[in-house]
Amino acid sequence: MPSSRTGRPPVQRAARRPVVPGPPRENPLRTLIVRARRGWDRPLTAYYLILGGSLLITVLGLVMVYSASQITALQMSLPGSYFFRKQLLAAGIGAVLLLAASRMPVRLHRALAYPILAGAVVLMALVQVPGIGVAVNGNQNWIALGGSFQLQPSEFGKLALVLWGADLLARKQDKRLLTQWKHMLVPLVPAAFMLLGLIMLGGDMGTAIILTAILFGLLWLAGAPTRLFVGVLSVAAVLGAILIRTSPNRMARLACLGATEPQAGPVDCWQAVHGIYALASGGIFGSGLGASVEKWGQLPEAHTDFIFAITGEELGLAGTLSVLALFAALGYAGIRVAGRTEDPFVRYAAGGVTTWITAQAVINIGAVLGLLPIAGVPLPLFSYGGSALLPTMFAIGLLIAFAREDPAARMALAMRQPRFGKKRVRGSQGPRRWNTMRRRAPVARSSGER
């Protein structure tokens, strides 16, 4: 071995190991998107969105009803919590209806279609009977129940049209009759026009618009051809234009689109303008619960049709966007339930309920924002009004029942039911085993997804 200049043997250095490249670093944003997609595709996503979204909307609506109605109640020499207590009672009854509807089998929902339709027609006809019907704000669409309680039968007409129309179309689809235009239109369209006529006798065009939206939603789900769909839409548009043109009140509401200050003269846009004022003064996070200024007599119907404006004033842009996000989630879940089922009745009923809730929310919020005429319809699950809350909560129960009927969702719910151990057999020495909620359901059956 050669020596170095110092006479010492050279130091042998260890050979360097080749650098092995590690696994590529994952993009956090891409990982988040992948996890979000997996979460959306889970069997129970629609179930939890419907249940959680409707619960949050109802609870937040109770809070805002209490805040927005205090001044109105005091001006009427009533306790400040008067309207809140009535809404809380309606929410309690509605919760019972929601639970009952969510536990009913689909065949029972179909059996209730004709009784609910018949009851709604009878009640809507009784509205026009003198001494029974009551006029509120110029529209005679109410029935006095005694004391301060009143019922608006037209709200139950929406639920009746959804259930009866879904059952009718499902039976015709089973018989392969929907390929003929006469079977698609008759008797669905005449029955819907009968309900619309009973509603328009009282002058409530806002509810008639919602009923028309439900009818078009059912026809679209049934696969109506474009020319047939356009034909029915054209007839409805002509009738709507005639009804608006012949009513000075409706023409005045149409003239208030985009108004930014009250107008002097025959057209008064006071309500529309002060709704914009309430939203504009809220800012990003609002003035705080109970701190609204517009509810002190400036904004009419602050706790009913224009409760969204008070929400924007007290909770700000953050509060209004939260409400919009909840309704968007509810609409998405309803569309998902309707799109992933193989049962035609479930598809039509879920699509009808989703059309009903989303169309009514769009019309109410659009009127508050000044983008649509004021139609006088409440914000679903949010505004004050027991007559509107009860059928809407029953309809939410329908969506929950339909979401539970999915085979994959049913299996997942069965696996997530906690069972707190089993009793040990005498003489057994084995430890007690507990079922946990983290156990995943094996993929045994198809979920019916398309």
Number of C-alpha atoms within 10 A of each C-alpha: 5 8 9 10 8 7 8 9 11 12 7 6 6 6 6 6 6 6 6 6 6 6 6 6 6 8 8 9 9 10 11 11 11 12 12 11 11 10 12 13 11 12 21 19 16 27 23 15 19 25 18 15 20 23 17 16 21 20 15 17 25 22 17 25 27 23 24 31 24 21 19 21 16 13 13 9 9 13 15 18 17 15 22 24 15 16 22 19 13 19 22 13 15 21 19 16 21 25 17 14 23 21 15 14 13 17 10 10 19 18 13 14 20 18 12 18 22 13 15 23 19 12 20 26 17 18 26 20 11 8 10 12 22 20 15 10 7 10 15 19 29 23 22 16 10 7 6 7 11 17 20 22 23 27 23 22 27 28 25 24 27 27 27 24 28 27 24 21 25 22 15 17 17 10 9 11 14 19 14 10 12 11 16 21 17 11 12 20 17 11 16 19 16 12 24 21 13 21 27 18 16 21 18 20 21 19 22 24 19 22 28 20 19 26 23 19 19 26 23 15 18 20 12 19 13 9 9 14 14 12 12 15 15 12 11 15 12 11 12 14 11 11 16 17 12 10 11 13 12 16 15 17 19 17 14 25 18 17 16 16 15 15 13 9 6 8 16 16 21 18 19 27 22 23 27 21 20 27 24 16 17 23 16 16 15 24 18 13 16 17 15 22 16 20 26 15 12 14 22 19 18 28 29 19 23 30 30 28 31 31 32 29 33 29 26 23 19 16 20 23 13 13 21 16 13 20 21 15 18 27 24 17 26 30 19 18 26 26 17 16 21 13 13 20 26 28 24 27 31 31 26 30 28 25 24 25 22 21 19 23 21 15 23 25 24 15 25 25 21 18 14 18 23 25 21 18 23 25 25 24 27 28 26 30 24 23 18 24 25 22 21 25 25 21 27 29 26 28 30 26 23 28 31 22 19 22 17 23 19 16 21 19 16 11 18 16 11 12 11 11 11 10 8 12 8 6 6 8 8 8 7 11 11 11 14 14 11 8 10 11 13 10 9 8 9 9 17 11 13 7
